[in-house]
Every structure is written in C-alpha cells, then in structure tokens.
Amino acid sequence: MNIVPHIGPVAALVAGVLILVMPKLLNYIVAIYLIIVGVLGLVGR
C-alpha cells in the first residue's frame, strides 16, 4: 500500500483539530510548514 499521497490531507486534518484545541499552536504549525517547504524547495525532491 502506498500511503504517501495521503499524508497531506491527514496532516491538514490533524493540524486543524490541534489549532481548534490550542489556537496558539497555529504559529508553530505555520512556521514548521514554511521551514519544511523552504528546505524541500532548496534541496529539491
């Protein structure tokens, strides 16, 4: 089974629930997402 394509929607769902429970977590989630996207953009997939 290839579960890699499902990571994005699952991560978004988990992040949404966590933000509803702890709104201050939004800053950390956005920061981590931007860092990961930036590193992947520089290194390449």
PDB file of all heavy atoms in Angstrom:
ATOM      1  N   MET A   1       0.832  -1.197   0.000  1.00  0.00           N
ATOM      2  CA  MET A   1       0.000   0.000   0.000  1.00  0.00           C
ATOM      3  C   MET A   1       0.864   1.244   0.000  1.00  0.00           C
ATOM      4  O   MET A   1       1.836   1.330   0.733  1.00  0.00           O
ATOM      5  CB  MET A   1      -0.882   0.009   1.248  1.00  0.00           C
ATOM      6  CG  MET A   1      -2.045  -0.953   1.152  1.00  0.00           C
ATOM      7  SD  MET A   1      -3.039  -1.061   2.648  1.00  0.00           S
ATOM      8  CE  MET A   1      -3.127   0.595   3.198  1.00  0.00           C
ATOM      9  N   ASN A   2       0.482   2.195  -0.812  1.00  0.00           N
ATOM     10  CA  ASN A   2       1.214   3.452  -0.887  1.00  0.00           C
ATOM     11  C   ASN A   2       0.436   4.519  -0.130  1.00  0.00           C
ATOM     12  O   ASN A   2      -0.570   5.017  -0.603  1.00  0.00           O
ATOM     13  CB  ASN A   2       1.392   3.850  -2.359  1.00  0.00           C
ATOM     14  CG  ASN A   2       2.338   5.016  -2.501  1.00  0.00           C
ATOM     15  OD1 ASN A   2       2.912   5.483  -1.521  1.00  0.00           O
ATOM     16  ND2 ASN A   2       2.490   5.495  -3.715  1.00  0.00           N
ATOM     17  N   ILE A   3       0.918   4.885   1.074  1.00  0.00           N
ATOM     18  CA  ILE A   3       0.191   5.849   1.894  1.00  0.00           C
ATOM     19  C   ILE A   3       0.760   7.260   1.776  1.00  0.00           C
ATOM     20  O   ILE A   3       0.233   8.182   2.360  1.00  0.00           O
ATOM     21  CB  ILE A   3       0.188   5.427   3.377  1.00  0.00           C
ATOM     22  CG1 ILE A   3       1.613   5.353   3.928  1.00  0.00           C
ATOM     23  CG2 ILE A   3      -0.538   4.126   3.562  1.00  0.00           C
ATOM     24  CD1 ILE A   3       1.684   5.219   5.424  1.00  0.00           C
ATOM     25  N   VAL A   4       1.823   7.430   1.007  1.00  0.00           N
ATOM     26  CA  VAL A   4       2.468   8.743   0.920  1.00  0.00           C
ATOM     27  C   VAL A   4       1.531   9.822   0.382  1.00  0.00           C
ATOM     28  O   VAL A   4       1.517  10.920   0.928  1.00  0.00           O
ATOM     29  CB  VAL A   4       3.770   8.652   0.087  1.00  0.00           C
ATOM     30  CG1 VAL A   4       4.387  10.012  -0.104  1.00  0.00           C
ATOM     31  CG2 VAL A   4       4.745   7.699   0.763  1.00  0.00           C
ATOM     32  N   PRO A   5       0.713   9.585  -0.643  1.00  0.00           N
ATOM     33  CA  PRO A   5      -0.173  10.645  -1.121  1.00  0.00           C
ATOM     34  C   PRO A   5      -1.208  11.091  -0.085  1.00  0.00           C
ATOM     35  O   PRO A   5      -1.761  12.177  -0.196  1.00  0.00           O
ATOM     36  CB  PRO A   5      -0.874  10.030  -2.330  1.00  0.00           C
ATOM     37  CG  PRO A   5       0.027   8.951  -2.783  1.00  0.00           C
ATOM     38  CD  PRO A   5       0.678   8.428  -1.537  1.00  0.00           C
ATOM     39  N   HIS A   6      -1.469  10.275   0.931  1.00  0.00           N
ATOM     40  CA  HIS A   6      -2.480  10.620   1.921  1.00  0.00           C
ATOM     41  C   HIS A   6      -1.922  11.418   3.092  1.00  0.00           C
ATOM     42  O   HIS A   6      -2.676  11.819   3.967  1.00  0.00           O
ATOM     43  CB  HIS A   6      -3.142   9.352   2.453  1.00  0.00           C
ATOM     44  CG  HIS A   6      -3.809   8.546   1.384  1.00  0.00           C
ATOM     45  ND1 HIS A   6      -4.892   9.015   0.683  1.00  0.00           N
ATOM     46  CD2 HIS A   6      -3.539   7.324   0.882  1.00  0.00           C
ATOM     47  CE1 HIS A   6      -5.265   8.099  -0.196  1.00  0.00           C
ATOM     48  NE2 HIS A   6      -4.446   7.059  -0.105  1.00  0.00           N
ATOM     49  N   ILE A   7      -0.628  11.663   3.109  1.00  0.00           N
ATOM     50  CA  ILE A   7      -0.031  12.362   4.246  1.00  0.00           C
ATOM     51  C   ILE A   7      -0.502  13.818   4.308  1.00  0.00           C
ATOM     52  O   ILE A   7      -0.792  14.322   5.386  1.00  0.00           O
ATOM     53  CB  ILE A   7       1.509  12.283   4.184  1.00  0.00           C
ATOM     54  CG1 ILE A   7       1.944  10.854   4.485  1.00  0.00           C
ATOM     55  CG2 ILE A   7       2.149  13.247   5.159  1.00  0.00           C
ATOM     56  CD1 ILE A   7       3.421  10.626   4.370  1.00  0.00           C
ATOM     57  N   GLY A   8      -0.606  14.492   3.179  1.00  0.00           N
ATOM     58  CA  GLY A   8      -1.023  15.895   3.160  1.00  0.00           C
ATOM     59  C   GLY A   8      -2.388  16.127   3.770  1.00  0.00           C
ATOM     60  O   GLY A   8      -2.518  16.929   4.706  1.00  0.00           O
ATOM     61  N   PRO A   9      -3.418  15.456   3.279  1.00  0.00           N
ATOM     62  CA  PRO A   9      -4.750  15.662   3.872  1.00  0.00           C
ATOM     63  C   PRO A   9      -4.839  15.252   5.339  1.00  0.00           C
ATOM     64  O   PRO A   9      -5.495  15.921   6.127  1.00  0.00           O
ATOM     65  CB  PRO A   9      -5.666  14.782   3.014  1.00  0.00           C
ATOM     66  CG  PRO A   9      -4.948  14.613   1.733  1.00  0.00           C
ATOM     67  CD  PRO A   9      -3.488  14.644   2.070  1.00  0.00           C
ATOM     68  N   VAL A  10      -4.158  14.176   5.715  1.00  0.00           N
ATOM     69  CA  VAL A  10      -4.185  13.745   7.115  1.00  0.00           C
ATOM     70  C   VAL A  10      -3.479  14.777   7.986  1.00  0.00           C
ATOM     71  O   VAL A  10      -3.964  15.130   9.068  1.00  0.00           O
ATOM     72  CB  VAL A  10      -3.536  12.348   7.269  1.00  0.00           C
ATOM     73  CG1 VAL A  10      -3.355  11.991   8.736  1.00  0.00           C
ATOM     74  CG2 VAL A  10      -4.390  11.307   6.562  1.00  0.00           C
ATOM     75  N   ALA A  11      -2.340  15.291   7.522  1.00  0.00           N
ATOM     76  CA  ALA A  11      -1.623  16.309   8.288  1.00  0.00           C
ATOM     77  C   ALA A  11      -2.465  17.576   8.421  1.00  0.00           C
ATOM     78  O   ALA A  11      -2.495  18.197   9.484  1.00  0.00           O
ATOM     79  CB  ALA A  11      -0.286  16.627   7.610  1.00  0.00           C
ATOM     80  N   ALA A  12      -3.172  17.956   7.362  1.00  0.00           N
ATOM     81  CA  ALA A  12      -4.028  19.137   7.425  1.00  0.00           C
ATOM     82  C   ALA A  12      -5.175  18.930   8.413  1.00  0.00           C
ATOM     83  O   ALA A  12      -5.523  19.842   9.169  1.00  0.00           O
ATOM     84  CB  ALA A  12      -4.577  19.448   6.037  1.00  0.00           C
ATOM     85  N   LEU A  13      -5.743  17.750   8.417  1.00  0.00           N
ATOM     86  CA  LEU A  13      -6.838  17.447   9.345  1.00  0.00           C
ATOM     87  C   LEU A  13      -6.358  17.492  10.787  1.00  0.00           C
ATOM     88  O   LEU A  13      -6.994  18.107  11.650  1.00  0.00           O
ATOM     89  CB  LEU A  13      -7.419  16.077   9.012  1.00  0.00           C
ATOM     90  CG  LEU A  13      -8.666  15.667   9.777  1.00  0.00           C
ATOM     91  CD1 LEU A  13      -9.806  16.605   9.462  1.00  0.00           C
ATOM     92  CD2 LEU A  13      -9.037  14.244   9.426  1.00  0.00           C
ATOM     93  N   VAL A  14      -5.221  16.867  11.064  1.00  0.00           N
ATOM     94  CA  VAL A  14      -4.672  16.866  12.420  1.00  0.00           C
ATOM     95  C   VAL A  14      -4.315  18.283  12.852  1.00  0.00           C
ATOM     96  O   VAL A  14      -4.611  18.709  13.969  1.00  0.00           O
ATOM     97  CB  VAL A  14      -3.439  15.935  12.501  1.00  0.00           C
ATOM     98  CG1 VAL A  14      -2.707  16.106  13.823  1.00  0.00           C
ATOM     99  CG2 VAL A  14      -3.874  14.496  12.306  1.00  0.00           C
ATOM    100  N   ALA A  15      -3.705  19.049  11.952  1.00  0.00           N
ATOM    101  CA  ALA A  15      -3.340  20.426  12.276  1.00  0.00           C
ATOM    102  C   ALA A  15      -4.578  21.259  12.557  1.00  0.00           C
ATOM    103  O   ALA A  15      -4.588  22.074  13.484  1.00  0.00           O
ATOM    104  CB  ALA A  15      -2.535  21.034  11.124  1.00  0.00           C
ATOM    105  N   GLY A  16      -5.634  21.078  11.776  1.00  0.00           N
ATOM    106  CA  GLY A  16      -6.867  21.822  12.004  1.00  0.00           C
ATOM    107  C   GLY A  16      -7.474  21.532  13.356  1.00  0.00           C
ATOM    108  O   GLY A  16      -7.909  22.440  14.066  1.00  0.00           O
ATOM    109  N   VAL A  17      -7.493  20.265  13.745  1.00  0.00           N
ATOM    110  CA  VAL A  17      -8.035  19.900  15.052  1.00  0.00           C
ATOM    111  C   VAL A  17      -7.180  20.483  16.170  1.00  0.00           C
ATOM    112  O   VAL A  17      -7.689  21.026  17.156  1.00  0.00           O
ATOM    113  CB  VAL A  17      -8.139  18.363  15.178  1.00  0.00           C
ATOM    114  CG1 VAL A  17      -8.488  17.956  16.600  1.00  0.00           C
ATOM    115  CG2 VAL A  17      -9.175  17.833  14.202  1.00  0.00           C
ATOM    116  N   LEU A  18      -5.863  20.395  16.020  1.00  0.00           N
ATOM    117  CA  LEU A  18      -4.971  20.940  17.052  1.00  0.00           C
ATOM    118  C   LEU A  18      -5.123  22.446  17.178  1.00  0.00           C
ATOM    119  O   LEU A  18      -5.077  22.989  18.284  1.00  0.00           O
ATOM    120  CB  LEU A  18      -3.516  20.579  16.738  1.00  0.00           C
ATOM    121  CG  LEU A  18      -3.142  19.118  16.938  1.00  0.00           C
ATOM    122  CD1 LEU A  18      -1.705  18.875  16.486  1.00  0.00           C
ATOM    123  CD2 LEU A  18      -3.322  18.704  18.380  1.00  0.00           C
ATOM    124  N   ILE A  19      -5.319  23.144  16.056  1.00  0.00           N
ATOM    125  CA  ILE A  19      -5.499  24.595  16.097  1.00  0.00           C
ATOM    126  C   ILE A  19      -6.812  24.941  16.802  1.00  0.00           C
ATOM    127  O   ILE A  19      -6.891  25.927  17.539  1.00  0.00           O
ATOM    128  CB  ILE A  19      -5.437  25.182  14.679  1.00  0.00           C
ATOM    129  CG1 ILE A  19      -4.005  25.099  14.158  1.00  0.00           C
ATOM    130  CG2 ILE A  19      -5.906  26.628  14.664  1.00  0.00           C
ATOM    131  CD1 ILE A  19      -3.881  25.384  12.691  1.00  0.00           C
ATOM    132  N   LEU A  20      -7.853  24.151  16.580  1.00  0.00           N
ATOM    133  CA  LEU A  20      -9.115  24.399  17.281  1.00  0.00           C
ATOM    134  C   LEU A  20      -8.953  24.204  18.786  1.00  0.00           C
ATOM    135  O   LEU A  20      -9.522  24.949  19.584  1.00  0.00           O
ATOM    136  CB  LEU A  20     -10.209  23.465  16.755  1.00  0.00           C
ATOM    137  CG  LEU A  20     -10.813  23.836  15.416  1.00  0.00           C
ATOM    138  CD1 LEU A  20     -11.794  22.759  14.975  1.00  0.00           C
ATOM    139  CD2 LEU A  20     -11.515  25.174  15.504  1.00  0.00           C
ATOM    140  N   VAL A  21      -8.174  23.207  19.175  1.00  0.00           N
ATOM    141  CA  VAL A  21      -7.990  22.916  20.595  1.00  0.00           C
ATOM    142  C   VAL A  21      -7.038  23.924  21.231  1.00  0.00           C
ATOM    143  O   VAL A  21      -7.294  24.429  22.323  1.00  0.00           O
ATOM    144  CB  VAL A  21      -7.466  21.474  20.776  1.00  0.00           C
ATOM    145  CG1 VAL A  21      -7.138  21.200  22.233  1.00  0.00           C
ATOM    146  CG2 VAL A  21      -8.507  20.483  20.273  1.00  0.00           C
ATOM    147  N   MET A  22      -5.937  24.217  20.550  1.00  0.00           N
ATOM    148  CA  MET A  22      -4.922  25.138  21.085  1.00  0.00           C
ATOM    149  C   MET A  22      -4.580  26.179  20.019  1.00  0.00           C
ATOM    150  O   MET A  22      -3.678  25.955  19.208  1.00  0.00           O
ATOM    151  CB  MET A  22      -3.657  24.361  21.460  1.00  0.00           C
ATOM    152  CG  MET A  22      -3.855  23.336  22.539  1.00  0.00           C
ATOM    153  SD  MET A  22      -2.355  22.460  22.967  1.00  0.00           S
ATOM    154  CE  MET A  22      -2.129  21.443  21.531  1.00  0.00           C
ATOM    155  N   PRO A  23      -5.279  27.323  19.994  1.00  0.00           N
ATOM    156  CA  PRO A  23      -5.060  28.325  18.940  1.00  0.00           C
ATOM    157  C   PRO A  23      -3.630  28.868  18.867  1.00  0.00           C
ATOM    158  O   PRO A  23      -3.179  29.259  17.807  1.00  0.00           O
ATOM    159  CB  PRO A  23      -6.036  29.439  19.310  1.00  0.00           C
ATOM    160  CG  PRO A  23      -7.079  28.778  20.133  1.00  0.00           C
ATOM    161  CD  PRO A  23      -6.393  27.680  20.858  1.00  0.00           C
ATOM    162  N   LYS A  24      -2.907  28.895  19.980  1.00  0.00           N
ATOM    163  CA  LYS A  24      -1.524  29.390  19.946  1.00  0.00           C
ATOM    164  C   LYS A  24      -0.617  28.482  19.129  1.00  0.00           C
ATOM    165  O   LYS A  24       0.454  28.878  18.687  1.00  0.00           O
ATOM    166  CB  LYS A  24      -0.959  29.519  21.363  1.00  0.00           C
ATOM    167  CG  LYS A  24      -1.571  30.646  22.140  1.00  0.00           C
ATOM    168  CD  LYS A  24      -0.919  30.776  23.492  1.00  0.00           C
ATOM    169  CE  LYS A  24      -1.528  31.923  24.261  1.00  0.00           C
ATOM    170  NZ  LYS A  24      -0.892  32.105  25.563  1.00  0.00           N
ATOM    171  N   LEU A  25      -1.062  27.245  18.917  1.00  0.00           N
ATOM    172  CA  LEU A  25      -0.276  26.283  18.160  1.00  0.00           C
ATOM    173  C   LEU A  25      -0.179  26.660  16.687  1.00  0.00           C
ATOM    174  O   LEU A  25       0.713  26.203  15.982  1.00  0.00           O
ATOM    175  CB  LEU A  25      -0.909  24.896  18.321  1.00  0.00           C
ATOM    176  CG  LEU A  25      -0.124  23.690  17.860  1.00  0.00           C
ATOM    177  CD1 LEU A  25       1.167  23.571  18.664  1.00  0.00           C
ATOM    178  CD2 LEU A  25      -0.943  22.439  18.039  1.00  0.00           C
ATOM    179  N   LEU A  26      -1.086  27.516  16.219  1.00  0.00           N
ATOM    180  CA  LEU A  26      -1.096  27.913  14.808  1.00  0.00           C
ATOM    181  C   LEU A  26       0.244  28.503  14.382  1.00  0.00           C
ATOM    182  O   LEU A  26       0.738  28.192  13.303  1.00  0.00           O
ATOM    183  CB  LEU A  26      -2.215  28.921  14.556  1.00  0.00           C
ATOM    184  CG  LEU A  26      -2.305  29.499  13.147  1.00  0.00           C
ATOM    185  CD1 LEU A  26      -2.585  28.392  12.139  1.00  0.00           C
ATOM    186  CD2 LEU A  26      -3.375  30.554  13.075  1.00  0.00           C
ATOM    187  N   ASN A  27       0.838  29.340  15.213  1.00  0.00           N
ATOM    188  CA  ASN A  27       2.124  29.945  14.871  1.00  0.00           C
ATOM    189  C   ASN A  27       3.193  28.890  14.627  1.00  0.00           C
ATOM    190  O   ASN A  27       3.964  28.978  13.672  1.00  0.00           O
ATOM    191  CB  ASN A  27       2.586  30.881  15.987  1.00  0.00           C
ATOM    192  CG  ASN A  27       1.703  32.084  16.119  1.00  0.00           C
ATOM    193  OD1 ASN A  27       1.065  32.504  15.154  1.00  0.00           O
ATOM    194  ND2 ASN A  27       1.636  32.649  17.299  1.00  0.00           N
ATOM    195  N   TYR A  28       3.241  27.883  15.482  1.00  0.00           N
ATOM    196  CA  TYR A  28       4.246  26.840  15.345  1.00  0.00           C
ATOM    197  C   TYR A  28       4.000  25.971  14.124  1.00  0.00           C
ATOM    198  O   TYR A  28       4.928  25.606  13.414  1.00  0.00           O
ATOM    199  CB  TYR A  28       4.289  25.971  16.608  1.00  0.00           C
ATOM    200  CG  TYR A  28       4.735  26.739  17.829  1.00  0.00           C
ATOM    201  CD1 TYR A  28       3.829  27.039  18.836  1.00  0.00           C
ATOM    202  CD2 TYR A  28       6.041  27.173  17.954  1.00  0.00           C
ATOM    203  CE1 TYR A  28       4.222  27.756  19.951  1.00  0.00           C
ATOM    204  CE2 TYR A  28       6.450  27.885  19.067  1.00  0.00           C
ATOM    205  CZ  TYR A  28       5.536  28.177  20.062  1.00  0.00           C
ATOM    206  OH  TYR A  28       5.932  28.885  21.148  1.00  0.00           O
ATOM    207  N   ILE A  29       2.742  25.651  13.873  1.00  0.00           N
ATOM    208  CA  ILE A  29       2.420  24.800  12.723  1.00  0.00           C
ATOM    209  C   ILE A  29       2.777  25.512  11.423  1.00  0.00           C
ATOM    210  O   ILE A  29       3.384  24.919  10.525  1.00  0.00           O
ATOM    211  CB  ILE A  29       0.933  24.395  12.751  1.00  0.00           C
ATOM    212  CG1 ILE A  29       0.684  23.450  13.927  1.00  0.00           C
ATOM    213  CG2 ILE A  29       0.516  23.748  11.450  1.00  0.00           C
ATOM    214  CD1 ILE A  29      -0.762  23.113  14.152  1.00  0.00           C
ATOM    215  N   VAL A  30       2.428  26.798  11.319  1.00  0.00           N
ATOM    216  CA  VAL A  30       2.745  27.555  10.105  1.00  0.00           C
ATOM    217  C   VAL A  30       4.253  27.687   9.946  1.00  0.00           C
ATOM    218  O   VAL A  30       4.784  27.518   8.843  1.00  0.00           O
ATOM    219  CB  VAL A  30       2.066  28.939  10.142  1.00  0.00           C
ATOM    220  CG1 VAL A  30       2.559  29.821   9.017  1.00  0.00           C
ATOM    221  CG2 VAL A  30       0.552  28.776  10.064  1.00  0.00           C
ATOM    222  N   ALA A  31       4.961  27.957  11.038  1.00  0.00           N
ATOM    223  CA  ALA A  31       6.412  28.109  10.964  1.00  0.00           C
ATOM    224  C   ALA A  31       7.081  26.809  10.526  1.00  0.00           C
ATOM    225  O   ALA A  31       7.955  26.817   9.654  1.00  0.00           O
ATOM    226  CB  ALA A  31       6.961  28.551  12.316  1.00  0.00           C
ATOM    227  N   ILE A  32       6.672  25.698  11.093  1.00  0.00           N
ATOM    228  CA  ILE A  32       7.262  24.403  10.725  1.00  0.00           C
ATOM    229  C   ILE A  32       6.961  24.082   9.273  1.00  0.00           C
ATOM    230  O   ILE A  32       7.831  23.618   8.529  1.00  0.00           O
ATOM    231  CB  ILE A  32       6.752  23.296  11.669  1.00  0.00           C
ATOM    232  CG1 ILE A  32       7.333  23.503  13.058  1.00  0.00           C
ATOM    233  CG2 ILE A  32       7.104  21.919  11.137  1.00  0.00           C
ATOM    234  CD1 ILE A  32       6.716  22.621  14.122  1.00  0.00           C
ATOM    235  N   TYR A  33       5.729  24.347   8.836  1.00  0.00           N
ATOM    236  CA  TYR A  33       5.356  24.098   7.440  1.00  0.00           C
ATOM    237  C   TYR A  33       6.216  24.924   6.488  1.00  0.00           C
ATOM    238  O   TYR A  33       6.731  24.400   5.497  1.00  0.00           O
ATOM    239  CB  TYR A  33       3.873  24.424   7.237  1.00  0.00           C
ATOM    240  CG  TYR A  33       3.459  24.398   5.792  1.00  0.00           C
ATOM    241  CD1 TYR A  33       3.258  23.188   5.146  1.00  0.00           C
ATOM    242  CD2 TYR A  33       3.291  25.574   5.063  1.00  0.00           C
ATOM    243  CE1 TYR A  33       2.888  23.147   3.814  1.00  0.00           C
ATOM    244  CE2 TYR A  33       2.923  25.550   3.734  1.00  0.00           C
ATOM    245  CZ  TYR A  33       2.722  24.336   3.118  1.00  0.00           C
ATOM    246  OH  TYR A  33       2.363  24.307   1.805  1.00  0.00           O
ATOM    247  N   LEU A  34       6.382  26.211   6.791  1.00  0.00           N
ATOM    248  CA  LEU A  34       7.184  27.067   5.917  1.00  0.00           C
ATOM    249  C   LEU A  34       8.642  26.630   5.879  1.00  0.00           C
ATOM    250  O   LEU A  34       9.282  26.670   4.822  1.00  0.00           O
ATOM    251  CB  LEU A  34       7.066  28.522   6.368  1.00  0.00           C
ATOM    252  CG  LEU A  34       5.699  29.160   6.147  1.00  0.00           C
ATOM    253  CD1 LEU A  34       5.659  30.543   6.756  1.00  0.00           C
ATOM    254  CD2 LEU A  34       5.348  29.198   4.675  1.00  0.00           C
ATOM    255  N   ILE A  35       9.177  26.210   7.013  1.00  0.00           N
ATOM    256  CA  ILE A  35      10.561  25.743   7.050  1.00  0.00           C
ATOM    257  C   ILE A  35      10.721  24.483   6.208  1.00  0.00           C
ATOM    258  O   ILE A  35      11.668  24.365   5.415  1.00  0.00           O
ATOM    259  CB  ILE A  35      11.005  25.500   8.498  1.00  0.00           C
ATOM    260  CG1 ILE A  35      11.144  26.836   9.222  1.00  0.00           C
ATOM    261  CG2 ILE A  35      12.311  24.719   8.556  1.00  0.00           C
ATOM    262  CD1 ILE A  35      11.340  26.712  10.720  1.00  0.00           C
ATOM    263  N   ILE A  36       9.796  23.558   6.350  1.00  0.00           N
ATOM    264  CA  ILE A  36       9.881  22.301   5.588  1.00  0.00           C
ATOM    265  C   ILE A  36       9.758  22.579   4.090  1.00  0.00           C
ATOM    266  O   ILE A  36      10.537  22.056   3.278  1.00  0.00           O
ATOM    267  CB  ILE A  36       8.805  21.301   6.055  1.00  0.00           C
ATOM    268  CG1 ILE A  36       9.147  20.820   7.458  1.00  0.00           C
ATOM    269  CG2 ILE A  36       8.683  20.135   5.091  1.00  0.00           C
ATOM    270  CD1 ILE A  36       8.071  19.970   8.100  1.00  0.00           C
ATOM    271  N   VAL A  37       8.800  23.431   3.698  1.00  0.00           N
ATOM    272  CA  VAL A  37       8.629  23.746   2.288  1.00  0.00           C
ATOM    273  C   VAL A  37       9.858  24.457   1.746  1.00  0.00           C
ATOM    274  O   VAL A  37      10.318  24.175   0.630  1.00  0.00           O
ATOM    275  CB  VAL A  37       7.360  24.601   2.079  1.00  0.00           C
ATOM    276  CG1 VAL A  37       7.308  25.176   0.678  1.00  0.00           C
ATOM    277  CG2 VAL A  37       6.125  23.765   2.344  1.00  0.00           C
ATOM    278  N   GLY A  38      10.437  25.350   2.523  1.00  0.00           N
ATOM    279  CA  GLY A  38      11.632  26.055   2.096  1.00  0.00           C
ATOM    280  C   GLY A  38      12.826  25.133   1.922  1.00  0.00           C
ATOM    281  O   GLY A  38      13.553  25.214   0.931  1.00  0.00           O
ATOM    282  N   VAL A  39      13.025  24.219   2.858  1.00  0.00           N
ATOM    283  CA  VAL A  39      14.143  23.280   2.764  1.00  0.00           C
ATOM    284  C   VAL A  39      13.946  22.358   1.564  1.00  0.00           C
ATOM    285  O   VAL A  39      14.885  22.100   0.808  1.00  0.00           O
ATOM    286  CB  VAL A  39      14.287  22.486   4.080  1.00  0.00           C
ATOM    287  CG1 VAL A  39      15.237  21.321   3.911  1.00  0.00           C
ATOM    288  CG2 VAL A  39      14.768  23.407   5.195  1.00  0.00           C
ATOM    289  N   LEU A  40      12.722  21.849   1.385  1.00  0.00           N
ATOM    290  CA  LEU A  40      12.471  20.980   0.238  1.00  0.00           C
ATOM    291  C   LEU A  40      12.658  21.736  -1.074  1.00  0.00           C
ATOM    292  O   LEU A  40      13.134  21.163  -2.064  1.00  0.00           O
ATOM    293  CB  LEU A  40      11.060  20.394   0.303  1.00  0.00           C
ATOM    294  CG  LEU A  40      10.830  19.323   1.363  1.00  0.00           C
ATOM    295  CD1 LEU A  40       9.374  18.886   1.366  1.00  0.00           C
ATOM    296  CD2 LEU A  40      11.732  18.134   1.134  1.00  0.00           C
ATOM    297  N   GLY A  41      12.310  23.006  -1.095  1.00  0.00           N
ATOM    298  CA  GLY A  41      12.492  23.801  -2.304  1.00  0.00           C
ATOM    299  C   GLY A  41      13.968  24.024  -2.621  1.00  0.00           C
ATOM    300  O   GLY A  41      14.359  24.024  -3.789  1.00  0.00           O
ATOM    301  N   LEU A  42      14.778  24.216  -1.602  1.00  0.00           N
ATOM    302  CA  LEU A  42      16.205  24.430  -1.826  1.00  0.00           C
ATOM    303  C   LEU A  42      16.923  23.137  -2.193  1.00  0.00           C
ATOM    304  O   LEU A  42      17.762  23.124  -3.092  1.00  0.00           O
ATOM    305  CB  LEU A  42      16.856  25.029  -0.563  1.00  0.00           C
ATOM    306  CG  LEU A  42      16.504  26.474  -0.265  1.00  0.00           C
ATOM    307  CD1 LEU A  42      17.088  26.887   1.071  1.00  0.00           C
ATOM    308  CD2 LEU A  42      17.011  27.386  -1.367  1.00  0.00           C
ATOM    309  N   VAL A  43      16.595  22.057  -1.511  1.00  0.00           N
ATOM    310  CA  VAL A  43      17.266  20.785  -1.739  1.00  0.00           C
ATOM    311  C   VAL A  43      16.718  20.090  -2.965  1.00  0.00           C
ATOM    312  O   VAL A  43      17.441  19.445  -3.703  1.00  0.00           O
ATOM    313  CB  VAL A  43      17.130  19.883  -0.484  1.00  0.00           C
ATOM    314  CG1 VAL A  43      17.695  18.505  -0.747  1.00  0.00           C
ATOM    315  CG2 VAL A  43      17.785  20.532   0.716  1.00  0.00           C
ATOM    316  N   GLY A  44      15.431  20.223  -3.181  1.00  0.00           N
ATOM    317  CA  GLY A  44      14.790  19.515  -4.282  1.00  0.00           C
ATOM    318  C   GLY A  44      14.338  18.155  -3.818  1.00  0.00           C
ATOM    319  O   GLY A  44      14.853  17.590  -2.874  1.00  0.00           O
ATOM    320  N   ARG A  45      13.329  17.634  -4.485  1.00  0.00           N
ATOM    321  CA  ARG A  45      12.807  16.335  -4.044  1.00  0.00           C
ATOM    322  C   ARG A  45      13.574  15.272  -4.761  1.00  0.00           C
ATOM    323  O   ARG A  45      13.281  14.524  -5.497  1.00  0.00           O
ATOM    324  CB  ARG A  45      11.330  16.252  -4.320  1.00  0.00           C
ATOM    325  CG  ARG A  45      10.542  17.161  -3.438  1.00  0.00           C
ATOM    326  CD  ARG A  45       9.103  16.762  -3.469  1.00  0.00           C
ATOM    327  NE  ARG A  45       8.264  17.831  -3.003  1.00  0.00           N
ATOM    328  CZ  ARG A  45       7.024  17.660  -2.654  1.00  0.00           C
ATOM    329  NH1 ARG A  45       6.479  16.488  -2.733  1.00  0.00           N
ATOM    330  NH2 ARG A  45       6.292  18.648  -2.249  1.00  0.00           N
TER     331      ARG A  45
END
